[in-house]
């Protein structure tokens, strides 16, 4: 059967270092101006932007049972 024999492979030190860094990332994290801006953009700005877009377009488009040439606008 394929895959039953396991051959040892030399691990690349860079991959081991990356794995350790990823596992222990919370130990090395520091709040800086850059991380604060990035966190604000992803946690506040982007959801608010999508919410405003969803609120403004709510009920304006109907994609169900449309045929070629029919308008998708409902307003």
PQR file of N, CA, C, O and H, with PARSE charges and radii, in Angstrom:
ATOM      1  N   UNK A   1       0.831  -1.175   0.000 -0.4000 1.5000
ATOM      2  CA  UNK A   1       0.000   0.000   0.000 -0.0000 2.0000
ATOM      3  C   UNK A   1       0.878   1.243   0.000  0.5500 1.7000
ATOM      4  O   UNK A   1       1.963   1.264   0.581 -0.5500 1.4000
ATOM      5  N   UNK A   2       0.395   2.242  -0.646 -0.4000 1.5000
ATOM      6  CA  UNK A   2       1.168   3.469  -0.758 -0.0000 2.0000
ATOM      7  C   UNK A   2       1.118   4.259   0.539  0.5500 1.7000
ATOM      8  O   UNK A   2       0.084   4.314   1.205 -0.5500 1.4000
ATOM      9  H   UNK A   2      -0.487   2.224  -1.118  0.4000 1.0000
ATOM     10  N   UNK A   3       2.240   4.869   0.890 -0.4000 1.5000
ATOM     11  CA  UNK A   3       2.281   5.763   2.020 -0.0000 2.0000
ATOM     12  C   UNK A   3       2.556   5.122   3.361  0.5500 1.7000
ATOM     13  O   UNK A   3       2.549   5.827   4.371 -0.5500 1.4000
ATOM     14  H   UNK A   3       3.080   4.824   0.349  0.4000 1.0000
ATOM     15  N   UNK A   4       2.796   3.826   3.428 -0.4000 1.5000
ATOM     16  CA  UNK A   4       3.031   3.195   4.718 -0.0000 2.0000
ATOM     17  C   UNK A   4       4.481   3.291   5.158  0.5500 1.7000
ATOM     18  O   UNK A   4       4.771   3.192   6.350 -0.5500 1.4000
ATOM     19  H   UNK A   4       2.802   3.253   2.609  0.4000 1.0000
ATOM     20  N   UNK A   5       5.377   3.479   4.237 -0.4000 1.5000
ATOM     21  CA  UNK A   5       6.777   3.597   4.601 -0.0000 2.0000
ATOM     22  C   UNK A   5       7.110   5.073   4.804  0.5500 1.7000
ATOM     23  O   UNK A   5       6.907   5.896   3.912 -0.5500 1.4000
ATOM     24  H   UNK A   5       5.141   3.560   3.268  0.4000 1.0000
ATOM     25  N   UNK A   6       7.618   5.390   5.979 -0.4000 1.5000
ATOM     26  CA  UNK A   6       7.937   6.777   6.296 -0.0000 2.0000
ATOM     27  C   UNK A   6       9.450   6.943   6.272  0.5500 1.7000
ATOM     28  O   UNK A   6      10.176   6.292   7.023 -0.5500 1.4000
ATOM     29  H   UNK A   6       7.782   4.722   6.704  0.4000 1.0000
ATOM     30  N   UNK A   7       9.894   7.802   5.421 -0.4000 1.5000
ATOM     31  CA  UNK A   7      11.310   8.085   5.315 -0.0000 2.0000
ATOM     32  C   UNK A   7      11.601   9.391   6.048  0.5500 1.7000
ATOM     33  O   UNK A   7      10.911  10.385   5.826 -0.5500 1.4000
ATOM     34  H   UNK A   7       9.305   8.331   4.811  0.4000 1.0000
ATOM     35  N   UNK A   8      12.604   9.406   6.910 -0.4000 1.5000
ATOM     36  CA  UNK A   8      12.914  10.657   7.607 -0.0000 2.0000
ATOM     37  C   UNK A   8      13.442  11.688   6.618  0.5500 1.7000
ATOM     38  O   UNK A   8      14.213  11.376   5.710 -0.5500 1.4000
ATOM     39  H   UNK A   8      13.164   8.598   7.091  0.4000 1.0000
ATOM     40  N   UNK A   9      13.004  12.918   6.824 -0.4000 1.5000
ATOM     41  CA  UNK A   9      13.411  13.994   5.936 -0.0000 2.0000
ATOM     42  C   UNK A   9      14.060  15.087   6.775  0.5500 1.7000
ATOM     43  O   UNK A   9      13.568  15.413   7.855 -0.5500 1.4000
ATOM     44  H   UNK A   9      12.378  13.171   7.562  0.4000 1.0000
ATOM     45  N   UNK A  10      15.127  15.637   6.303 -0.4000 1.5000
ATOM     46  CA  UNK A  10      15.782  16.714   7.021 -0.0000 2.0000
ATOM     47  C   UNK A  10      14.901  17.958   6.955  0.5500 1.7000
ATOM     48  O   UNK A  10      14.498  18.384   5.873 -0.5500 1.4000
ATOM     49  H   UNK A  10      15.527  15.372   5.426  0.4000 1.0000
ATOM     50  N   UNK A  11      14.604  18.536   8.122 -0.4000 1.5000
ATOM     51  CA  UNK A  11      13.751  19.722   8.174 -0.0000 2.0000
ATOM     52  C   UNK A  11      14.582  20.968   7.911  0.5500 1.7000
ATOM     53  O   UNK A  11      15.710  21.094   8.390 -0.5500 1.4000
ATOM     54  H   UNK A  11      14.932  18.190   9.001  0.4000 1.0000
ATOM     55  N   UNK A  12      14.025  21.856   7.167 -0.4000 1.5000
ATOM     56  CA  UNK A  12      14.679  23.126   6.857 -0.0000 2.0000
ATOM     57  C   UNK A  12      14.626  24.027   8.090  0.5500 1.7000
ATOM     58  O   UNK A  12      13.546  24.213   8.650 -0.5500 1.4000
ATOM     59  H   UNK A  12      13.109  21.754   6.778  0.4000 1.0000
ATOM     60  N   UNK A  13      15.739  24.585   8.528 -0.4000 1.5000
ATOM     61  CA  UNK A  13      15.726  25.440   9.717 -0.0000 2.0000
ATOM     62  C   UNK A  13      14.821  26.669   9.578  0.5500 1.7000
ATOM     63  O   UNK A  13      14.254  27.134  10.567 -0.5500 1.4000
ATOM     64  H   UNK A  13      16.616  24.433   8.073  0.4000 1.0000
ATOM     65  N   UNK A  14      14.687  27.187   8.378 -0.4000 1.5000
ATOM     66  CA  UNK A  14      13.826  28.353   8.174 -0.0000 2.0000
ATOM     67  C   UNK A  14      12.358  27.979   8.395  0.5500 1.7000
ATOM     68  O   UNK A  14      11.596  28.775   8.944 -0.5500 1.4000
ATOM     69  H   UNK A  14      15.148  26.809   7.575  0.4000 1.0000
ATOM     70  N   UNK A  15      11.957  26.785   7.977 -0.4000 1.5000
ATOM     71  CA  UNK A  15      10.575  26.342   8.181 -0.0000 2.0000
ATOM     72  C   UNK A  15      10.315  26.105   9.663  0.5500 1.7000
ATOM     73  O   UNK A  15       9.241  26.441  10.162 -0.5500 1.4000
ATOM     74  H   UNK A  15      12.576  26.138   7.531  0.4000 1.0000
ATOM     75  N   UNK A  16      11.283  25.530  10.372 -0.4000 1.5000
ATOM     76  CA  UNK A  16      11.133  25.333  11.810 -0.0000 2.0000
ATOM     77  C   UNK A  16      11.021  26.673  12.530  0.5500 1.7000
ATOM     78  O   UNK A  16      10.200  26.816  13.437 -0.5500 1.4000
ATOM     79  H   UNK A  16      12.156  25.257   9.966  0.4000 1.0000
ATOM     80  N   UNK A  17      11.828  27.650  12.144 -0.4000 1.5000
ATOM     81  CA  UNK A  17      11.782  28.970  12.759 -0.0000 2.0000
ATOM     82  C   UNK A  17      10.440  29.647  12.498  0.5500 1.7000
ATOM     83  O   UNK A  17       9.871  30.271  13.393 -0.5500 1.4000
ATOM     84  H   UNK A  17      12.495  27.534  11.408  0.4000 1.0000
ATOM     85  N   UNK A  18       9.939  29.524  11.275 -0.4000 1.5000
ATOM     86  CA  UNK A  18       8.643  30.095  10.936 -0.0000 2.0000
ATOM     87  C   UNK A  18       7.527  29.443  11.744  0.5500 1.7000
ATOM     88  O   UNK A  18       6.620  30.130  12.215 -0.5500 1.4000
ATOM     89  H   UNK A  18      10.402  29.018  10.548  0.4000 1.0000
ATOM     90  N   UNK A  19       7.586  28.119  11.910 -0.4000 1.5000
ATOM     91  CA  UNK A  19       6.579  27.423  12.699 -0.0000 2.0000
ATOM     92  C   UNK A  19       6.589  27.848  14.152  0.5500 1.7000
ATOM     93  O   UNK A  19       5.533  28.043  14.754 -0.5500 1.4000
ATOM     94  H   UNK A  19       8.322  27.561  11.527  0.4000 1.0000
ATOM     95  N   UNK A  20       7.776  27.993  14.720 -0.4000 1.5000
ATOM     96  CA  UNK A  20       7.877  28.449  16.104 -0.0000 2.0000
ATOM     97  C   UNK A  20       7.393  29.891  16.252  0.5500 1.7000
ATOM     98  O   UNK A  20       6.735  30.226  17.238 -0.5500 1.4000
ATOM     99  H   UNK A  20       8.634  27.834  14.231  0.4000 1.0000
ATOM    100  N   UNK A  21       7.711  30.733  15.292 -0.4000 1.5000
ATOM    101  CA  UNK A  21       7.278  32.123  15.354 -0.0000 2.0000
ATOM    102  C   UNK A  21       5.752  32.216  15.255  0.5500 1.7000
ATOM    103  O   UNK A  21       5.129  33.008  15.961 -0.5500 1.4000
ATOM    104  H   UNK A  21       8.245  30.461  14.492  0.4000 1.0000
ATOM    105  N   UNK A  22       5.160  31.412  14.382 -0.4000 1.5000
ATOM    106  CA  UNK A  22       3.716  31.424  14.224 -0.0000 2.0000
ATOM    107  C   UNK A  22       3.027  30.922  15.486  0.5500 1.7000
ATOM    108  O   UNK A  22       2.005  31.471  15.897 -0.5500 1.4000
ATOM    109  H   UNK A  22       5.667  30.769  13.808  0.4000 1.0000
ATOM    110  N   UNK A  23       3.578  29.889  16.099 -0.4000 1.5000
ATOM    111  CA  UNK A  23       2.996  29.340  17.317 -0.0000 2.0000
ATOM    112  C   UNK A  23       3.081  30.331  18.470  0.5500 1.7000
ATOM    113  O   UNK A  23       2.153  30.420  19.274 -0.5500 1.4000
ATOM    114  H   UNK A  23       4.409  29.443  15.765  0.4000 1.0000
ATOM    115  N   UNK A  24       4.167  31.068  18.562 -0.4000 1.5000
ATOM    116  CA  UNK A  24       4.392  31.982  19.678 -0.0000 2.0000
ATOM    117  C   UNK A  24       4.165  33.443  19.301  0.5500 1.7000
ATOM    118  O   UNK A  24       4.743  34.336  19.919 -0.5500 1.4000
ATOM    119  H   UNK A  24       4.921  30.995  17.909  0.4000 1.0000
ATOM    120  N   UNK A  25       3.347  33.691  18.314 -0.4000 1.5000
ATOM    121  CA  UNK A  25       3.147  35.062  17.827 -0.0000 2.0000
ATOM    122  C   UNK A  25       2.575  35.970  18.904  0.5500 1.7000
ATOM    123  O   UNK A  25       2.930  37.147  18.968 -0.5500 1.4000
ATOM    124  H   UNK A  25       2.877  32.965  17.812  0.4000 1.0000
ATOM    125  N   UNK A  26       1.704  35.449  19.745 -0.4000 1.5000
ATOM    126  CA  UNK A  26       1.082  36.279  20.771 -0.0000 2.0000
ATOM    127  C   UNK A  26       2.098  36.788  21.792  0.5500 1.7000
ATOM    128  O   UNK A  26       1.856  37.806  22.440 -0.5500 1.4000
ATOM    129  H   UNK A  26       1.416  34.493  19.693  0.4000 1.0000
ATOM    130  N   UNK A  27       3.213  36.108  21.945 -0.4000 1.5000
ATOM    131  CA  UNK A  27       4.232  36.532  22.901 -0.0000 2.0000
ATOM    132  C   UNK A  27       5.015  37.748  22.396  0.5500 1.7000
ATOM    133  O   UNK A  27       5.553  38.519  23.191 -0.5500 1.4000
ATOM    134  H   UNK A  27       3.409  35.281  21.418  0.4000 1.0000
ATOM    135  N   UNK A  28       5.075  37.911  21.093 -0.4000 1.5000
ATOM    136  CA  UNK A  28       5.909  38.966  20.502 -0.0000 2.0000
ATOM    137  C   UNK A  28       5.106  40.131  19.941  0.5500 1.7000
ATOM    138  O   UNK A  28       5.685  41.067  19.390 -0.5500 1.4000
ATOM    139  H   UNK A  28       4.638  37.285  20.448  0.4000 1.0000
ATOM    140  N   UNK A  29       3.764  40.090  20.073 -0.4000 1.5000
ATOM    141  CA  UNK A  29       2.929  41.154  19.512 -0.0000 2.0000
ATOM    142  C   UNK A  29       3.003  42.404  20.387  0.5500 1.7000
ATOM    143  O   UNK A  29       2.965  42.323  21.615 -0.5500 1.4000
ATOM    144  H   UNK A  29       3.294  39.329  20.521  0.4000 1.0000
ATOM    145  N   UNK A  30       3.111  43.561  19.732 -0.4000 1.5000
ATOM    146  CA  UNK A  30       3.099  44.839  20.424 -0.0000 2.0000
ATOM    147  C   UNK A  30       2.154  45.777  19.674  0.5500 1.7000
ATOM    148  O   UNK A  30       2.117  45.797  18.443 -0.5500 1.4000
ATOM    149  H   UNK A  30       3.142  43.628  18.735  0.4000 1.0000
ATOM    150  N   UNK A  31       1.388  46.555  20.452 -0.4000 1.5000
ATOM    151  CA  UNK A  31       0.531  47.555  19.833 -0.0000 2.0000
ATOM    152  C   UNK A  31       1.386  48.738  19.405  0.5500 1.7000
ATOM    153  O   UNK A  31       2.051  49.370  20.226 -0.5500 1.4000
ATOM    154  H   UNK A  31       1.418  46.539  21.452  0.4000 1.0000
ATOM    155  N   UNK A  32       1.360  49.024  18.126 -0.4000 1.5000
ATOM    156  CA  UNK A  32       2.040  50.181  17.572 -0.0000 2.0000
ATOM    157  C   UNK A  32       1.015  50.986  16.786  0.5500 1.7000
ATOM    158  O   UNK A  32      -0.137  50.573  16.651 -0.5500 1.4000
ATOM    159  H   UNK A  32       0.820  48.511  17.459  0.4000 1.0000
ATOM    160  N   UNK A  33       1.431  52.118  16.277 -0.4000 1.5000
ATOM    161  CA  UNK A  33       0.508  52.923  15.469 -0.0000 2.0000
ATOM    162  C   UNK A  33       0.045  52.149  14.238  0.5500 1.7000
ATOM    163  O   UNK A  33      -1.116  52.241  13.840 -0.5500 1.4000
ATOM    164  H   UNK A  33       2.367  52.453  16.387  0.4000 1.0000
ATOM    165  N   UNK A  34       0.942  51.401  13.651 -0.4000 1.5000
ATOM    166  CA  UNK A  34       0.602  50.630  12.447 -0.0000 2.0000
ATOM    167  C   UNK A  34      -0.402  49.524  12.759  0.5500 1.7000
ATOM    168  O   UNK A  34      -1.399  49.375  12.052 -0.5500 1.4000
ATOM    169  H   UNK A  34       1.885  51.326  13.975  0.4000 1.0000
ATOM    170  N   UNK A  35      -0.145  48.750  13.811 -0.4000 1.5000
ATOM    171  CA  UNK A  35      -1.074  47.659  14.142 -0.0000 2.0000
ATOM    172  C   UNK A  35      -2.415  48.220  14.606  0.5500 1.7000
ATOM    173  O   UNK A  35      -3.456  47.599  14.390 -0.5500 1.4000
ATOM    174  H   UNK A  35       0.665  48.872  14.385  0.4000 1.0000
ATOM    175  N   UNK A  36      -2.396  49.390  15.243 -0.4000 1.5000
ATOM    176  CA  UNK A  36      -3.648  50.023  15.639 -0.0000 2.0000
ATOM    177  C   UNK A  36      -4.493  50.429  14.445  0.5500 1.7000
ATOM    178  O   UNK A  36      -5.705  50.210  14.431 -0.5500 1.4000
ATOM    179  H   UNK A  36      -1.550  49.894  15.418  0.4000 1.0000
ATOM    180  N   UNK A  37      -3.854  51.020  13.443 -0.4000 1.5000
ATOM    181  CA  UNK A  37      -4.577  51.405  12.220 -0.0000 2.0000
ATOM    182  C   UNK A  37      -5.132  50.185  11.495  0.5500 1.7000
ATOM    183  O   UNK A  37      -6.284  50.193  11.061 -0.5500 1.4000
ATOM    184  H   UNK A  37      -2.870  51.198  13.454  0.4000 1.0000
ATOM    185  N   UNK A  38      -4.326  49.145  11.363 -0.4000 1.5000
ATOM    186  CA  UNK A  38      -4.768  47.939  10.663 -0.0000 2.0000
ATOM    187  C   UNK A  38      -5.947  47.304  11.400  0.5500 1.7000
ATOM    188  O   UNK A  38      -6.921  46.885  10.774 -0.5500 1.4000
ATOM    189  H   UNK A  38      -3.390  49.139  11.716  0.4000 1.0000
ATOM    190  N   UNK A  39      -5.858  47.233  12.731 -0.4000 1.5000
ATOM    191  CA  UNK A  39      -6.938  46.656  13.522 -0.0000 2.0000
ATOM    192  C   UNK A  39      -8.204  47.484  13.385  0.5500 1.7000
ATOM    193  O   UNK A  39      -9.290  46.924  13.239 -0.5500 1.4000
ATOM    194  H   UNK A  39      -5.067  47.573  13.239  0.4000 1.0000
ATOM    195  N   UNK A  40      -8.087  48.800  13.430 -0.4000 1.5000
ATOM    196  CA  UNK A  40      -9.252  49.668  13.264 -0.0000 2.0000
ATOM    197  C   UNK A  40      -9.896  49.459  11.901  0.5500 1.7000
ATOM    198  O   UNK A  40     -11.120  49.387  11.796 -0.5500 1.4000
ATOM    199  H   UNK A  40      -7.205  49.255  13.549  0.4000 1.0000
ATOM    200  N   UNK A  41      -9.082  49.362  10.859 -0.4000 1.5000
ATOM    201  CA  UNK A  41      -9.628  49.201   9.509 -0.0000 2.0000
ATOM    202  C   UNK A  41     -10.419  47.903   9.378  0.5500 1.7000
ATOM    203  O   UNK A  41     -11.508  47.893   8.803 -0.5500 1.4000
ATOM    204  H   UNK A  41      -8.087  49.421  10.944  0.4000 1.0000
ATOM    205  N   UNK A  42      -9.873  46.806   9.911 -0.4000 1.5000
ATOM    206  CA  UNK A  42     -10.545  45.516   9.764 -0.0000 2.0000
ATOM    207  C   UNK A  42     -11.663  45.301  10.766  0.5500 1.7000
ATOM    208  O   UNK A  42     -12.613  44.577  10.469 -0.5500 1.4000
ATOM    209  H   UNK A  42      -8.988  46.814  10.378  0.4000 1.0000
ATOM    210  N   UNK A  43     -11.580  45.911  11.955 -0.4000 1.5000
ATOM    211  CA  UNK A  43     -12.576  45.647  12.987 -0.0000 2.0000
ATOM    212  C   UNK A  43     -13.714  46.662  12.984  0.5500 1.7000
ATOM    213  O   UNK A  43     -14.812  46.352  13.448 -0.5500 1.4000
ATOM    214  H   UNK A  43     -10.808  46.499  12.196  0.4000 1.0000
ATOM    215  N   UNK A  44     -13.473  47.875  12.466 -0.4000 1.5000
ATOM    216  CA  UNK A  44     -14.499  48.912  12.524 -0.0000 2.0000
ATOM    217  C   UNK A  44     -14.857  49.431  11.133  0.5500 1.7000
ATOM    218  O   UNK A  44     -16.022  49.384  10.738 -0.5500 1.4000
ATOM    219  H   UNK A  44     -12.582  48.127  12.089  0.4000 1.0000
ATOM    220  N   UNK A  45     -13.887  49.917  10.402 -0.4000 1.5000
ATOM    221  CA  UNK A  45     -14.163  50.614   9.153 -0.0000 2.0000
ATOM    222  C   UNK A  45     -14.789  49.708   8.088  0.5500 1.7000
ATOM    223  O   UNK A  45     -15.793  50.081   7.480 -0.5500 1.4000
ATOM    224  H   UNK A  45     -12.940  49.955  10.724  0.4000 1.0000
ATOM    225  N   UNK A  46     -14.219  48.541   7.855 -0.4000 1.5000
ATOM    226  CA  UNK A  46     -14.728  47.645   6.803 -0.0000 2.0000
ATOM    227  C   UNK A  46     -16.148  47.149   7.115  0.5500 1.7000
ATOM    228  O   UNK A  46     -16.989  47.176   6.216 -0.5500 1.4000
ATOM    229  H   UNK A  46     -13.404  48.238   8.349  0.4000 1.0000
ATOM    230  N   UNK A  47     -16.462  46.694   8.345 -0.4000 1.5000
ATOM    231  CA  UNK A  47     -17.846  46.297   8.618 -0.0000 2.0000
ATOM    232  C   UNK A  47     -18.846  47.451   8.499  0.5500 1.7000
ATOM    233  O   UNK A  47     -19.966  47.254   8.026 -0.5500 1.4000
ATOM    234  H   UNK A  47     -15.780  46.672   9.075  0.4000 1.0000
ATOM    235  N   UNK A  48     -18.449  48.648   8.923 -0.4000 1.5000
ATOM    236  CA  UNK A  48     -19.338  49.801   8.784 -0.0000 2.0000
ATOM    237  C   UNK A  48     -19.570  50.106   7.316  0.5500 1.7000
ATOM    238  O   UNK A  48     -20.697  50.400   6.917 -0.5500 1.4000
ATOM    239  H   UNK A  48     -17.540  48.808   9.307  0.4000 1.0000
ATOM    240  N   UNK A  49     -18.531  50.041   6.510 -0.4000 1.5000
ATOM    241  CA  UNK A  49     -18.664  50.287   5.080 -0.0000 2.0000
ATOM    242  C   UNK A  49     -19.616  49.281   4.422  0.5500 1.7000
ATOM    243  O   UNK A  49     -20.481  49.664   3.636 -0.5500 1.4000
ATOM    244  H   UNK A  49     -17.615  49.802   6.834  0.4000 1.0000
ATOM    245  N   UNK A  50     -19.452  47.999   4.747 -0.4000 1.5000
ATOM    246  CA  UNK A  50     -20.357  46.983   4.197 -0.0000 2.0000
ATOM    247  C   UNK A  50     -21.783  47.170   4.710  0.5500 1.7000
ATOM    248  O   UNK A  50     -22.737  46.935   3.968 -0.5500 1.4000
ATOM    249  H   UNK A  50     -18.749  47.688   5.386  0.4000 1.0000
ATOM    250  N   UNK A  51     -21.943  47.583   5.950 -0.4000 1.5000
ATOM    251  CA  UNK A  51     -23.273  47.831   6.504 -0.0000 2.0000
ATOM    252  C   UNK A  51     -23.971  48.971   5.800  0.5500 1.7000
ATOM    253  O   UNK A  51     -25.157  48.875   5.484 -0.5500 1.4000
ATOM    254  H   UNK A  51     -21.169  47.774   6.553  0.4000 1.0000
ATOM    255  N   UNK A  52     -23.246  50.053   5.550 -0.4000 1.5000
ATOM    256  CA  UNK A  52     -23.831  51.192   4.836 -0.0000 2.0000
ATOM    257  C   UNK A  52     -24.219  50.781   3.416  0.5500 1.7000
ATOM    258  O   UNK A  52     -25.301  51.123   2.939 -0.5500 1.4000
ATOM    259  H   UNK A  52     -22.283  50.131   5.806  0.4000 1.0000
ATOM    260  N   UNK A  53     -23.345  50.059   2.755 -0.4000 1.5000
ATOM    261  CA  UNK A  53     -23.640  49.591   1.393 -0.0000 2.0000
ATOM    262  C   UNK A  53     -24.866  48.682   1.374  0.5500 1.7000
ATOM    263  O   UNK A  53     -25.721  48.806   0.496 -0.5500 1.4000
ATOM    264  H   UNK A  53     -22.466  49.782   3.142  0.4000 1.0000
ATOM    265  N   UNK A  54     -24.953  47.768   2.344 -0.4000 1.5000
ATOM    266  CA  UNK A  54     -26.108  46.861   2.405 -0.0000 2.0000
ATOM    267  C   UNK A  54     -27.392  47.629   2.712  0.5500 1.7000
ATOM    268  O   UNK A  54     -28.444  47.326   2.148 -0.5500 1.4000
ATOM    269  H   UNK A  54     -24.258  47.667   3.057  0.4000 1.0000
ATOM    270  N   UNK A  55     -27.314  48.618   3.598 -0.4000 1.5000
ATOM    271  CA  UNK A  55     -28.498  49.399   3.956 -0.0000 2.0000
ATOM    272  C   UNK A  55     -28.999  50.216   2.766  0.5500 1.7000
ATOM    273  O   UNK A  55     -30.207  50.316   2.549 -0.5500 1.4000
ATOM    274  H   UNK A  55     -26.460  48.864   4.056  0.4000 1.0000
ATOM    275  N   UNK A  56     -28.088  50.797   2.000 -0.4000 1.5000
ATOM    276  CA  UNK A  56     -28.489  51.638   0.870 -0.0000 2.0000
ATOM    277  C   UNK A  56     -29.054  50.830  -0.302  0.5500 1.7000
ATOM    278  O   UNK A  56     -29.870  51.343  -1.067 -0.5500 1.4000
ATOM    279  H   UNK A  56     -27.107  50.716   2.176  0.4000 1.0000
ATOM    280  N   UNK A  57     -28.631  49.575  -0.448 -0.4000 1.5000
ATOM    281  CA  UNK A  57     -29.097  48.782  -1.584 -0.0000 2.0000
ATOM    282  C   UNK A  57     -30.139  47.746  -1.192  0.5500 1.7000
ATOM    283  O   UNK A  57     -30.505  46.908  -2.017 -0.5500 1.4000
ATOM    284  H   UNK A  57     -27.968  49.158   0.174  0.4000 1.0000
ATOM    285  N   UNK A  58     -30.627  47.779   0.041 -0.4000 1.5000
ATOM    286  CA  UNK A  58     -31.588  46.786   0.508 -0.0000 2.0000
ATOM    287  C   UNK A  58     -32.902  46.905  -0.260  0.5500 1.7000
ATOM    288  O   UNK A  58     -33.541  47.957  -0.244 -0.5500 1.4000
ATOM    289  H   UNK A  58     -30.330  48.459   0.711  0.4000 1.0000
ATOM    290  N   UNK A  59     -33.296  45.842  -0.923 -0.4000 1.5000
ATOM    291  CA  UNK A  59     -34.563  45.802  -1.644 -0.0000 2.0000
ATOM    292  C   UNK A  59     -34.558  46.464  -3.006  0.5500 1.7000
ATOM    293  O   UNK A  59     -35.605  46.533  -3.648 -0.5500 1.4000
ATOM    294  H   UNK A  59     -32.777  44.988  -0.937  0.4000 1.0000
ATOM    295  N   UNK A  60     -33.435  46.946  -3.465 -0.4000 1.5000
ATOM    296  CA  UNK A  60     -33.402  47.629  -4.758 -0.0000 2.0000
ATOM    297  C   UNK A  60     -33.206  46.680  -5.925  0.5500 1.7000
ATOM    298  O   UNK A  60     -33.580  46.999  -7.054 -0.5500 1.4000
ATOM    299  H   UNK A  60     -32.584  46.890  -2.943  0.4000 1.0000
ATOM    300  N   UNK A  61     -32.632  45.533  -5.672 -0.4000 1.5000
ATOM    301  CA  UNK A  61     -32.340  44.598  -6.757 -0.0000 2.0000
ATOM    302  C   UNK A  61     -33.002  43.264  -6.485  0.5500 1.7000
ATOM    303  O   UNK A  61     -33.046  42.801  -5.345 -0.5500 1.4000
ATOM    304  H   UNK A  61     -32.328  45.273  -4.755  0.4000 1.0000
ATOM    305  N   UNK A  62     -33.521  42.644  -7.544 -0.4000 1.5000
ATOM    306  CA  UNK A  62     -34.153  41.339  -7.427 -0.0000 2.0000
ATOM    307  C   UNK A  62     -33.551  40.457  -8.514  0.5500 1.7000
ATOM    308  O   UNK A  62     -33.771  40.686  -9.704 -0.5500 1.4000
ATOM    309  H   UNK A  62     -33.485  43.020  -8.470  0.4000 1.0000
ATOM    310  N   UNK A  63     -32.795  39.455  -8.099 -0.4000 1.5000
ATOM    311  CA  UNK A  63     -32.118  38.582  -9.053 -0.0000 2.0000
ATOM    312  C   UNK A  63     -32.900  37.300  -9.336  0.5500 1.7000
ATOM    313  O   UNK A  63     -32.456  36.483 -10.142 -0.5500 1.4000
ATOM    314  H   UNK A  63     -32.616  39.270  -7.133  0.4000 1.0000
ATOM    315  N   UNK A  64     -34.026  37.109  -8.706 -0.4000 1.5000
ATOM    316  CA  UNK A  64     -34.757  35.854  -8.865 -0.0000 2.0000
ATOM    317  C   UNK A  64     -35.657  35.892 -10.099  0.5500 1.7000
ATOM    318  O   UNK A  64     -36.340  36.884 -10.353 -0.5500 1.4000
ATOM    319  H   UNK A  64     -34.386  37.772  -8.051  0.4000 1.0000
ATOM    320  N   UNK A  65     -35.645  34.831 -10.840 -0.4000 1.5000
ATOM    321  CA  UNK A  65     -36.520  34.612 -11.992 -0.0000 2.0000
ATOM    322  C   UNK A  65     -36.398  35.712 -13.044  0.5500 1.7000
ATOM    323  O   UNK A  65     -37.401  36.164 -13.596 -0.5500 1.4000
ATOM    324  H   UNK A  65     -35.090  34.025 -10.634  0.4000 1.0000
ATOM    325  N   UNK A  66     -35.203  36.127 -13.309 -0.4000 1.5000
ATOM    326  CA  UNK A  66     -34.993  37.128 -14.349 -0.0000 2.0000
ATOM    327  C   UNK A  66     -34.612  36.428 -15.648  0.5500 1.7000
ATOM    328  O   UNK A  66     -33.899  35.425 -15.651 -0.5500 1.4000
ATOM    329  H   UNK A  66     -34.388  35.759 -12.861  0.4000 1.0000
ATOM    330  N   UNK A  67     -35.099  36.978 -16.733 -0.4000 1.5000
ATOM    331  CA  UNK A  67     -34.754  36.450 -18.047 -0.0000 2.0000
ATOM    332  C   UNK A  67     -33.874  37.449 -18.768  0.5500 1.7000
ATOM    333  O   UNK A  67     -33.705  38.588 -18.333 -0.5500 1.4000
ATOM    334  H   UNK A  67     -35.678  37.794 -16.730  0.4000 1.0000
ATOM    335  N   UNK A  68     -33.328  37.002 -19.862 -0.4000 1.5000
ATOM    336  CA  UNK A  68     -32.444  37.873 -20.631 -0.0000 2.0000
ATOM    337  C   UNK A  68     -33.206  39.110 -21.087  0.5500 1.7000
ATOM    338  O   UNK A  68     -34.268  39.020 -21.702 -0.5500 1.4000
ATOM    339  H   UNK A  68     -33.465  36.076 -20.214  0.4000 1.0000
ATOM    340  N   UNK A  69     -32.636  40.262 -20.769 -0.4000 1.5000
ATOM    341  CA  UNK A  69     -33.273  41.512 -21.156 -0.0000 2.0000
ATOM    342  C   UNK A  69     -34.099  42.146 -20.055  0.5500 1.7000
ATOM    343  O   UNK A  69     -34.429  43.328 -20.159 -0.5500 1.4000
ATOM    344  H   UNK A  69     -31.773  40.335 -20.269  0.4000 1.0000
ATOM    345  N   UNK A  70     -34.453  41.413 -18.997 -0.4000 1.5000
ATOM    346  CA  UNK A  70     -35.204  41.988 -17.883 -0.0000 2.0000
ATOM    347  C   UNK A  70     -34.296  42.851 -17.019  0.5500 1.7000
ATOM    348  O   UNK A  70     -33.118  42.543 -16.836 -0.5500 1.4000
ATOM    349  H   UNK A  70     -34.185  40.453 -18.913  0.4000 1.0000
ATOM    350  N   UNK A  71     -34.848  43.916 -16.498 -0.4000 1.5000
ATOM    351  CA  UNK A  71     -34.084  44.806 -15.601 -0.0000 2.0000
ATOM    352  C   UNK A  71     -34.057  44.207 -14.200  0.5500 1.7000
ATOM    353  O   UNK A  71     -35.046  43.637 -13.739 -0.5500 1.4000
ATOM    354  H   UNK A  71     -35.805  44.166 -16.646  0.4000 1.0000
ATOM    355  N   UNK A  72     -32.919  44.341 -13.530 -0.4000 1.5000
ATOM    356  CA  UNK A  72     -32.828  43.813 -12.160 -0.0000 2.0000
ATOM    357  C   UNK A  72     -33.199  44.875 -11.136  0.5500 1.7000
ATOM    358  O   UNK A  72     -33.350  44.568  -9.953 -0.5500 1.4000
ATOM    359  H   UNK A  72     -32.115  44.804 -13.905  0.4000 1.0000
ATOM    360  N   UNK A  73     -33.346  46.127 -11.579 -0.4000 1.5000
ATOM    361  CA  UNK A  73     -33.692  47.215 -10.657 -0.0000 2.0000
ATOM    362  C   UNK A  73     -35.172  47.141 -10.324  0.5500 1.7000
ATOM    363  O   UNK A  73     -36.006  46.865 -11.186 -0.5500 1.4000
ATOM    364  H   UNK A  73     -33.223  46.377 -12.539  0.4000 1.0000
ATOM    365  N   UNK A  74     -35.480  47.388  -9.076 -0.4000 1.5000
ATOM    366  CA  UNK A  74     -36.871  47.387  -8.631 -0.0000 2.0000
ATOM    367  C   UNK A  74     -37.368  48.791  -8.285  0.5500 1.7000
ATOM    368  O   UNK A  74     -38.464  48.946  -7.748 -0.5500 1.4000
ATOM    369  H   UNK A  74     -34.803  47.612  -8.375  0.4000 1.0000
ATOM    370  N   UNK A  75     -36.573  49.804  -8.588 -0.4000 1.5000
ATOM    371  CA  UNK A  75     -36.968  51.174  -8.244 -0.0000 2.0000
ATOM    372  C   UNK A  75     -37.036  52.032  -9.465  0.5500 1.7000
ATOM    373  O   UNK A  75     -37.352  53.218  -9.369 -0.5500 1.4000
ATOM    374  H   UNK A  75     -35.682  49.678  -9.024  0.4000 1.0000
TER
END
